Amino acid sequence: MRDFPVAGLVRRARRIADMSQREMARTTGVAPSTIGKVETGDMKPSVDLLARILGVAGLYLAVVDQGGRIVRPMADFQDVRDGAGRRYPAHLDTILDPELGEWWADTYGLARPPETFRRSRAHRDMQRRRSQWEVRAKQHRGVPPPPWVDDGSF
């Protein structure tokens, strides 16, 4: 991706808001020189500052994927934490109330935690593919499902 056009977006926001650099600076709580530096490209603002500047004109920042679809942030469930109060890794699918065999330490007879996750990337990827297929099964009516490769490791 090329350089993000921050300077042009800030100038556009200022035009939409019909504000001078001083007025925009006062509204966003920064020095007028900061707005000038951002508009000339001499300064790259933080995401927070850019959001405040664009917000003055009623504009919002959004994250989109390659298909142009808006990506929403992950929800943060305060009650789903490990024993030390940390969040589980974001790239892992958290399993709430794991059943027998869904936790790696079940083979050792240890007490099962209230939530866990799968460590095996291959197993997680297989489950995601299967889930995507099952959700879209109506679209694939009459087509045999792809083979699932499940090595059984967690």
Helices and strands as residue ranges (DSSP letters): H 6-17, H 21-28, H 32-40, H 47-56, E 94-96, G 104-108, E 115-117, H 121-135
